Amino acid sequence: MPRHIRKGDMVIVTSGDDKGVVGEVLEVITKRDRVIVKGVRIGTKHVKPTQLNPQGGIVRREMPLHISNVSPVVDGKPSRVRFQTKPDGAKVRVAARGGKELHTLRKGS
């Protein structure tokens, strides 16, 4: 299934405690339909002491949120994404709002 959101995209959170916050996608977890957005849904994680981190302790980090709760940002506003095939065979992601080309998925011939 094609993904409408990719790593590096700027997205806005559309629901939840962080609704309206804009951030960059750091990671897409496809098996769980989740994304990690920079500065959104900060949680605490208790880390055991290891050889790499002998101190251990409590670490604050971004937690995953469901992909349906974010929307790509185009010109400062949330937009849906559609896929378009160009005449040369290239497949691109296009913003439904304004038709701006976001990313080329497959190069044409």
MIFILUM-453197 format. One record per residue: residue in three letters; x, y, z of N, C-alpha, C in turn. Coordinates in pm, whole numbers, plus 32768, in hexadecimal, padded with zeros to 4 digits. Example, Ala and Ser with C-alpha at 12.3 -4.5 7.8 and 13.67 -1.06 7.14 Angstrom:
<recs>
+------+------+------+------+------+------+------+------+------+------+
: mimi :  n.X :  n.Y :  n.Z : ca.X : ca.Y : ca.Z :  c.X :  c.Y :  c.Z :
+------+------+------+------+------+------+------+------+------+------+
:  ALA : 8527 : 7DC7 : 830C : 84CE : 7E3E : 830C : 8528 : 7EB6 : 830C :
:  SER : 8505 : 7F1F : 82C4 : 8557 : 7F96 : 82CA : 850A : 8003 : 8313 :
+------+------+------+------+------+------+------+------+------+------+
</recs>
This chain:
<recs>
+------+------+------+------+------+------+------+------+------+------+
: mimi :  n.X :  n.Y :  n.Z : ca.X : ca.Y : ca.Z :  c.X :  c.Y :  c.Z :
+------+------+------+------+------+------+------+------+------+------+
:  MET : 8054 : 7F8A : 8000 : 8000 : 8000 : 8000 : 8059 : 807C : 8000 :
:  PRO : 803D : 80DC : 7FA8 : 8091 : 8154 : 7FA3 : 807F : 81AA : 801F :
:  ARG : 80EA : 81E8 : 8049 : 80E7 : 823D : 80C0 : 80DB : 82CF : 8095 :
:  HIS : 807F : 8315 : 80D3 : 806C : 83A2 : 80B5 : 80CD : 83F9 : 8102 :
:  ILE : 8109 : 83C2 : 816B : 8167 : 840D : 81BE : 81EC : 83C3 : 81BF :
:  ARG : 8258 : 840D : 81AE : 82DD : 83D2 : 81A9 : 833A : 841A : 820C :
:  LYS : 83AA : 83DB : 8228 : 840F : 8415 : 8280 : 843E : 849A : 8245 :
:  GLY : 8445 : 8501 : 8299 : 8472 : 8584 : 826C : 8401 : 85E4 : 8248 :
:  ASP : 8386 : 85B2 : 823B : 8314 : 8608 : 821D : 82F3 : 8662 : 8293 :
:  MET : 82C1 : 86D8 : 8277 : 828B : 872E : 82DF : 81F6 : 870D : 82EB :
:  VAL : 81CA : 86EF : 8365 : 813F : 86C9 : 837B : 8104 : 871A : 83EE :
:  ILE : 8080 : 871E : 83F2 : 8038 : 875E : 8460 : 7FE6 : 86F2 : 84A6 :
:  VAL : 7FE2 : 86F8 : 8529 : 7F95 : 8698 : 8577 : 7F03 : 86C4 : 8572 :
:  THR : 7EA9 : 866A : 8548 : 7E1D : 868E : 8534 : 7DC3 : 8669 : 85A9 :
:  SER : 7DF3 : 8615 : 8605 : 7DA0 : 85F2 : 8679 : 7DF9 : 85CA : 86EE :
:  GLY : 7DC1 : 85D0 : 8765 : 7E0B : 85AB : 87DC : 7E39 : 8624 : 882C :
:  ASP : 7E8B : 860A : 8891 : 7EBB : 8675 : 88E9 : 7F11 : 86DB : 88A0 :
:  ASP : 7F5B : 86B0 : 8839 : 7FB4 : 8709 : 87EF : 7F75 : 873E : 876F :
:  LYS : 7EF1 : 8746 : 8769 : 7EAB : 8772 : 86F1 : 7EDB : 87FD : 86C7 :
:  GLY : 7EFB : 880C : 8645 : 7F27 : 888C : 8610 : 7FBD : 889F : 860E :
:  VAL : 8009 : 8844 : 8649 : 809B : 8850 : 864D : 80D5 : 881F : 85C9 :
:  VAL : 8133 : 886D : 8591 : 8175 : 8849 : 8514 : 8200 : 8815 : 8535 :
:  GLY : 8227 : 87A7 : 84F4 : 82AC : 876E : 850B : 82D8 : 8716 : 8498 :
:  GLU : 8355 : 86EF : 849B : 8390 : 869B : 8432 : 8384 : 8608 : 8459 :
:  VAL : 8365 : 85B4 : 83F6 : 835C : 8524 : 840E : 83E9 : 84ED : 8419 :
:  LEU : 8408 : 84B1 : 848D : 848B : 8476 : 84A4 : 8490 : 83E6 : 8477 :
:  GLU : 8420 : 839F : 8483 : 841C : 8311 : 8463 : 838D : 82E8 : 8443 :
:  VAL : 837F : 828B : 83E2 : 82FD : 8250 : 83C3 : 8306 : 81BC : 83E4 :
:  ILE : 82AD : 818E : 843B : 82A9 : 8101 : 8463 : 8235 : 80C2 : 8416 :
:  THR : 8253 : 8085 : 83A2 : 81EB : 8056 : 8348 : 819D : 7FE0 : 837F :
:  LYS : 81DD : 7F88 : 83C9 : 8197 : 7F11 : 83FB : 812C : 7F35 : 8462 :
:  ARG : 813D : 7FA4 : 84A6 : 80DD : 7FCC : 850D : 808C : 8047 : 84E5 :
:  ASP : 809E : 8079 : 8468 : 805A : 80F1 : 8437 : 806F : 8168 : 8493 :
:  ARG : 80EB : 817E : 84BB : 810A : 81EA : 8518 : 817C : 8240 : 84E2 :
:  VAL : 8182 : 82BB : 8511 : 81EE : 8317 : 84EF : 8225 : 8355 : 856F :
:  ILE : 82A4 : 837D : 8569 : 82E1 : 83C7 : 85D7 : 82FE : 8453 : 85A1 :
:  VAL : 82C3 : 84B8 : 85E3 : 82CF : 8542 : 85B7 : 8323 : 858E : 861C :
:  LYS : 8381 : 85DF : 85EA : 83DC : 862A : 8640 : 838F : 868D : 8698 :
:  GLY : 83A2 : 8682 : 871C : 8366 : 86DE : 877A : 82D5 : 86C2 : 879D :
:  VAL : 82A0 : 8650 : 8771 : 8213 : 862F : 8789 : 820A : 85B0 : 87DD :
:  ARG : 81AD : 85AF : 883A : 8191 : 853C : 8892 : 820E : 8510 : 88DC :
:  ILE : 8249 : 856D : 8925 : 82C0 : 8552 : 8975 : 8298 : 84FD : 89ED :
:  GLY : 82DE : 848F : 8A00 : 82C3 : 8437 : 8A70 : 8343 : 8416 : 8AB9 :
:  THR : 8336 : 83D5 : 8B2B : 83AC : 83AD : 8B77 : 83C2 : 8318 : 8B68 :
:  LYS : 8440 : 82F2 : 8B5B : 8465 : 8266 : 8B4E : 84D0 : 8249 : 8BB7 :
:  HIS : 84BC : 81E0 : 8C03 : 851B : 81B9 : 8C6A : 8582 : 815D : 8C2B :
:  VAL : 8601 : 8188 : 8C2D : 866D : 8141 : 8BEA : 86C5 : 80FD : 8C52 :
:  LYS : 86DC : 807C : 8C3B : 8733 : 802F : 8C94 : 87C5 : 8057 : 8C7D :
:  PRO : 8818 : 8055 : 8CE3 : 88A7 : 806E : 8CCE : 88E5 : 8000 : 8C78 :
:  THR : 8935 : 802A : 8C15 : 897D : 7FCC : 8BBE : 8A0E : 7FF8 : 8BB5 :
:  GLN : 8A5D : 7FAE : 8B68 : 8AE9 : 7FD6 : 8B55 : 8AF2 : 8059 : 8B07 :
:  LEU : 8A97 : 806D : 8AA6 : 8A99 : 80E9 : 8A59 : 8A62 : 815E : 8AA9 :
:  ASN : 8A02 : 8144 : 8B01 : 89C5 : 81AC : 8B53 : 89C7 : 817D : 8BE5 :
:  PRO : 8A3A : 818A : 8C28 : 8A45 : 8155 : 8CB0 : 89EB : 819D : 8D15 :
:  GLN : 89C2 : 8217 : 8CF7 : 896E : 8262 : 8D52 : 88DE : 822E : 8D52 :
:  GLY : 88A8 : 820D : 8CDA : 881C : 81E5 : 8CD2 : 87C3 : 825B : 8CF2 :
:  GLY : 874B : 8242 : 8D27 : 86F5 : 82AE : 8D54 : 8678 : 82BF : 8D00 :
:  ILE : 863E : 8335 : 8D0C : 85C2 : 8355 : 8CC5 : 85E3 : 83B0 : 8C4F :
:  VAL : 85B7 : 8387 : 8BD8 : 85D4 : 83CF : 8B5C : 8550 : 8401 : 8B21 :
:  ARG : 854E : 847F : 8AF5 : 84D8 : 84B6 : 8AB1 : 84EF : 84AA : 8A1B :
:  ARG : 848A : 8473 : 89D4 : 8497 : 8464 : 8944 : 840E : 8463 : 8901 :
:  GLU : 840F : 8470 : 887C : 8393 : 846F : 882F : 835C : 83E1 : 8828 :
:  MET : 82DB : 83D4 : 883E : 8298 : 8353 : 8835 : 8249 : 834E : 87B2 :
:  PRO : 8230 : 82D5 : 877E : 81E6 : 82C9 : 86FF : 8154 : 82F3 : 870E :
:  LEU : 811B : 8327 : 86A1 : 808C : 8340 : 869C : 8056 : 8309 : 8619 :
:  HIS : 7FD5 : 82ED : 8614 : 7F9B : 82AB : 859F : 7FA2 : 8307 : 8526 :
:  ILE : 7FB9 : 82CB : 84B2 : 7FCE : 8316 : 8436 : 7F50 : 8364 : 840D :
:  SER : 7EDA : 8337 : 843B : 7E5E : 837D : 8418 : 7E4E : 83FF : 8467 :
:  ASN : 7EA1 : 8414 : 84CD : 7E97 : 848D : 851F : 7EF2 : 84FD : 84EF :
:  VAL : 7F35 : 84EA : 847D : 7F8A : 8553 : 8445 : 7F64 : 8569 : 83B3 :
:  SER : 7F82 : 85E0 : 8383 : 7F64 : 8604 : 82FA : 7FD9 : 8658 : 82C4 :
:  PRO : 8004 : 8640 : 8248 : 8073 : 868F : 8210 : 8050 : 8724 : 8209 :
:  VAL : 80B4 : 8778 : 821C : 80A2 : 8809 : 8216 : 80D7 : 883C : 8191 :
:  VAL : 8081 : 8886 : 814A : 80A8 : 88C4 : 80CB : 8082 : 8958 : 80D6 :
:  ASP : 80E5 : 89AE : 80CA : 80D2 : 8A3F : 80D6 : 808D : 8A65 : 8159 :
:  GLY : 80B3 : 8A21 : 81C6 : 8082 : 8A42 : 824A : 7FF9 : 8A0B : 826D :
:  LYS : 7FBC : 89BE : 8212 : 7F37 : 8988 : 822D : 7F38 : 88F0 : 8217 :
:  PRO : 7EE5 : 88A6 : 8262 : 7EDF : 8815 : 824E : 7EA5 : 87F4 : 81C5 :
:  SER : 7ED8 : 878A : 8189 : 7EAA : 8761 : 8105 : 7EA8 : 86CA : 80FB :
:  ARG : 7E54 : 8698 : 80A7 : 7E57 : 860A : 8088 : 7EBD : 85F4 : 8019 :
:  VAL : 7EE0 : 8575 : 8004 : 7F43 : 8554 : 7F9F : 7F06 : 84F1 : 7F3D :
:  ARG : 7F21 : 8506 : 7EBE : 7EF8 : 84A4 : 7E5A : 7F71 : 8480 : 7E06 :
:  PHE : 7F65 : 8414 : 7DBF : 7FD2 : 83E4 : 7D6C : 7FAF : 83FD : 7CDB :
:  GLN : 8014 : 8425 : 7C8D : 7FFD : 8446 : 7C02 : 806C : 8409 : 7BAE :
:  THR : 8049 : 83D8 : 7B38 : 80AC : 83A2 : 7ADD : 80BE : 8406 : 7A6B :
:  LYS : 8139 : 842F : 7A55 : 8157 : 848F : 79EC : 815D : 8447 : 7965 :
:  PRO : 8159 : 8491 : 78F7 : 815E : 8451 : 7872 : 81DD : 83FE : 785A :
:  ASP : 824C : 8423 : 789B : 82C8 : 83D6 : 7887 : 82CD : 8359 : 78DF :
:  GLY : 8264 : 8340 : 792F : 825D : 82C9 : 7983 : 8288 : 82DE : 7A12 :
:  ALA : 82B3 : 8357 : 7A35 : 82DD : 8373 : 7ABE : 8262 : 837C : 7B18 :
:  LYS : 826D : 8341 : 7B8F : 8201 : 8346 : 7BF1 : 8227 : 83AA : 7C5D :
:  VAL : 81CF : 840B : 7C77 : 81ED : 8475 : 7CD7 : 817C : 8484 : 7D3C :
:  ARG : 81A1 : 84B6 : 7DB4 : 813F : 84DC : 7E18 : 811D : 856E : 7E01 :
:  VAL : 809B : 858D : 7DFC : 806D : 8614 : 7DDF : 800C : 863F : 7E4D :
:  ALA : 801A : 86BB : 7E7A : 7FBE : 86F0 : 7EDF : 7F38 : 870C : 7E9E :
:  ALA : 7ECD : 86DF : 7EDD : 7E47 : 86F7 : 7EA8 : 7E26 : 878C : 7EAE :
:  ARG : 7E5C : 87D3 : 7F0F : 7E48 : 8862 : 7F1D : 7EB3 : 88AA : 7ECB :
:  GLY : 7E90 : 88DE : 7E59 : 7EEC : 892A : 7E08 : 7F37 : 88DA : 7D9E :
:  GLY : 7F3D : 8857 : 7DA9 : 7F7F : 8804 : 7D44 : 8016 : 8809 : 7D47 :
:  LYS : 8051 : 8832 : 7DB5 : 80E3 : 883B : 7DC0 : 8120 : 87AF : 7DC6 :
:  GLU : 8189 : 8799 : 7D78 : 81CD : 8717 : 7D77 : 8223 : 870A : 7DF4 :
:  LEU : 820F : 869C : 7E3E : 8255 : 8689 : 7EBD : 82D1 : 8632 : 7EAF :
:  HIS : 82C6 : 85C5 : 7E65 : 8334 : 8565 : 7E63 : 8322 : 8508 : 7DED :
:  THR : 8390 : 84E5 : 7DA8 : 838B : 8484 : 7D3B : 83A5 : 83FA : 7D74 :
:  LEU : 8345 : 839F : 7D61 : 8351 : 8318 : 7D95 : 839C : 82BC : 7D37 :
:  ARG : 8380 : 82CB : 7CB5 : 83BE : 8272 : 7C54 : 83E1 : 82C6 : 7BDA :
:  LYS : 845D : 82BA : 7BAD : 848B : 8307 : 7B3A : 844D : 82D2 : 7ABA :
:  GLY : 8438 : 832C : 7A5C : 8403 : 8305 : 79DA : 8471 : 82D7 : 797D :
:  SER : 8449 : 82AB : 7907 : 84AC : 8278 : 78A7 : 84EB : 82E5 : 7855 :
+------+------+------+------+------+------+------+------+------+------+
</recs>
